[in-house]
Amino acid sequence: MTDPLKGGVIAIGTACRPYPSWRLPGWNRLSAGLHLDDFHKFFEDPEGGRPYFPGSPPITSVVGHIIGCGYSFHTGTMFFTIDGQRLPDAFTGIYLQNRSGIDVYAAVGVSGECDVSVNFGGMSFKWLEGNEWRWRVDRQVRKLGDDVGEQEELPAYSAR
């Protein structure tokens, strides 16, 4: 994922727009993230976060590993994965209040020089459950026209 000798930092998580491009996920309001340099988790916390693991992290470097992020829309639970293995929940109950008024986006933040590849669903996820329909974002979030077939037109509306 990144070479620690390059001195870069990668953070993955979520953020709501507008989000400052110079801030890593988890530092600002309505954002959450895992910072991969120290494995600290952040939710609206610019002060250094909290350790994600009670003891030592399961890996000491992210080089060569696949780190993932998952979010349950029903419980507001965010979790992370390493090489396809789900880790303990990082946060619960986030983004549930006023959910209709905020849009949460996947976020990857980078500070310094890093080598990173991202997958926002264009390929299969290493965490196999993430490929199931119940975890797909398009199952959770409806778009205009979801119920309209390709050949159908939207119904006409009239003022009565």
C-alpha positions as CSV (number, residue, x, y, z in Angstrom):
1,M,0.0,0.0,0.0
2,T,2.7,2.5,0.9
3,D,6.4,2.5,1.7
4,P,6.9,4.0,5.2
5,L,10.4,5.1,4.2
6,K,8.7,7.7,1.9
7,G,7.1,9.3,5.0
8,G,3.6,9.5,3.6
9,V,0.4,8.9,5.5
10,I,-2.8,7.3,4.2
11,A,-6.2,7.6,5.9
12,I,-9.4,5.8,4.8
13,G,-12.9,6.4,5.9
14,T,-15.8,8.7,5.1
15,A,-16.5,12.4,4.8
16,C,-19.4,14.7,4.0
17,R,-19.1,17.5,1.4
18,P,-17.7,20.0,1.4
19,Y,-14.6,18.6,3.0
20,P,-11.2,20.4,3.0
21,S,-8.9,18.7,0.6
22,W,-5.9,19.3,2.9
23,R,-7.5,17.4,5.9
24,L,-7.4,13.6,6.4
25,P,-10.7,11.7,7.0
26,G,-11.7,11.9,10.6
27,W,-10.3,15.3,11.5
28,N,-13.3,17.4,10.6
29,R,-17.0,17.5,11.3
30,L,-19.0,14.6,9.9
31,S,-15.9,12.6,9.0
32,A,-14.5,9.3,10.2
33,G,-11.3,7.5,9.4
34,L,-8.5,5.1,10.2
35,H,-5.0,6.6,9.8
36,L,-2.7,3.8,8.6
37,D,0.6,5.3,10.0
38,D,-0.4,4.7,13.6
39,F,-3.7,2.7,13.4
40,H,-5.6,5.4,15.3
41,K,-9.3,5.9,14.5
42,F,-10.8,9.4,14.3
43,F,-14.3,10.7,14.3
44,E,-14.6,14.5,14.2
45,D,-11.3,14.5,16.1
46,P,-8.3,16.7,15.1
47,E,-6.5,15.9,18.3
48,G,-4.8,12.6,17.5
49,G,-7.6,10.0,17.6
50,R,-7.8,6.9,19.7
51,P,-6.0,3.5,19.2
52,Y,-8.2,1.2,17.1
53,F,-6.8,-2.0,18.6
54,P,-6.7,-2.6,22.4
55,G,-3.2,-4.1,22.1
56,S,-0.8,-4.2,19.2
57,P,-2.2,-3.9,15.6
58,P,-2.4,-7.2,13.7
59,I,0.2,-5.8,11.2
60,T,3.0,-3.4,11.7
61,S,3.1,-2.0,8.2
62,V,0.4,-1.7,5.5
63,V,2.9,-2.4,2.7
64,G,1.5,-5.3,0.7
65,H,-1.8,-5.4,2.6
66,I,-5.3,-4.6,1.5
67,I,-7.2,-2.3,3.9
68,G,-10.9,-1.9,3.6
69,C,-13.7,0.2,5.1
70,G,-17.3,-0.8,5.6
71,Y,-20.4,1.1,6.9
72,S,-23.8,-0.3,7.9
73,F,-26.5,2.2,7.1
74,H,-28.9,0.5,9.5
75,T,-26.8,0.8,12.6
76,G,-24.4,3.6,11.7
77,T,-21.5,1.2,12.4
78,M,-18.1,1.7,10.7
79,F,-15.5,-1.0,10.6
80,F,-12.3,-1.8,8.7
81,T,-10.8,-4.9,7.2
82,I,-7.3,-6.1,6.6
83,D,-6.7,-8.6,3.8
84,G,-10.4,-9.5,3.7
85,Q,-10.8,-10.1,7.4
86,R,-13.3,-7.9,9.2
87,L,-11.9,-6.1,12.3
88,P,-13.9,-5.1,15.4
89,D,-16.3,-2.2,14.9
90,A,-14.6,1.2,15.0
91,F,-17.6,3.4,15.6
92,T,-21.3,2.8,16.1
93,G,-24.3,5.2,15.7
94,I,-22.4,7.6,13.4
95,Y,-24.3,9.6,10.8
96,L,-27.7,8.4,12.0
97,Q,-29.0,11.8,13.2
98,N,-30.4,13.9,10.4
99,R,-29.2,11.3,7.9
100,S,-31.5,12.6,5.2
101,G,-29.8,15.9,5.4
102,I,-26.2,14.7,4.9
103,D,-24.5,12.8,2.1
104,V,-21.6,10.5,3.3
105,Y,-18.9,9.6,0.8
106,A,-16.0,7.2,0.9
107,A,-12.8,9.1,1.4
108,V,-9.2,8.4,1.0
109,G,-6.7,11.0,2.3
110,V,-3.0,11.2,1.6
111,S,-0.4,13.3,3.1
112,G,3.2,13.2,1.7
113,E,4.5,10.7,-0.8
114,C,2.5,7.4,-1.0
115,D,1.8,4.6,-3.4
116,V,-1.9,3.6,-3.1
117,S,-4.5,1.8,-5.2
118,V,-8.2,2.2,-4.4
119,N,-11.3,0.2,-5.2
120,F,-14.7,1.9,-4.8
121,G,-16.6,-1.2,-6.1
122,G,-15.4,-1.4,-9.7
123,M,-13.7,-4.7,-8.8
124,S,-14.6,-7.4,-6.3
125,F,-13.7,-6.6,-2.7
126,K,-11.2,-8.7,-0.7
127,W,-13.8,-8.8,2.1
128,L,-16.2,-11.2,0.4
129,E,-19.3,-10.1,2.3
130,G,-18.8,-6.7,0.8
131,N,-19.6,-8.1,-2.7
132,E,-23.1,-9.3,-1.5
133,W,-26.2,-7.3,-2.5
134,R,-27.0,-6.4,1.2
135,W,-23.8,-4.4,1.5
136,R,-24.0,-2.6,-1.8
137,V,-24.4,1.2,-1.6
138,D,-26.9,1.2,-4.4
139,R,-29.2,-1.0,-2.3
140,Q,-29.1,1.5,0.5
141,V,-29.3,4.8,-1.5
142,R,-31.9,5.3,-4.1
143,K,-31.4,7.5,-7.1
144,L,-33.9,9.3,-9.3
145,G,-35.2,6.9,-11.8
146,D,-34.3,3.7,-9.9
147,D,-37.8,2.3,-10.6
148,V,-37.9,3.4,-14.2
149,G,-36.7,0.9,-16.9
150,E,-34.4,2.1,-19.7
151,Q,-37.3,2.3,-22.2
152,E,-39.8,3.9,-19.9
153,E,-40.3,7.6,-19.3
154,L,-40.9,9.2,-16.0
155,P,-44.7,9.7,-15.3
156,A,-46.2,13.1,-16.1
157,Y,-47.2,15.2,-13.1
158,S,-50.0,17.8,-13.3
159,A,-51.1,20.5,-10.9
160,R,-54.6,19.8,-9.5
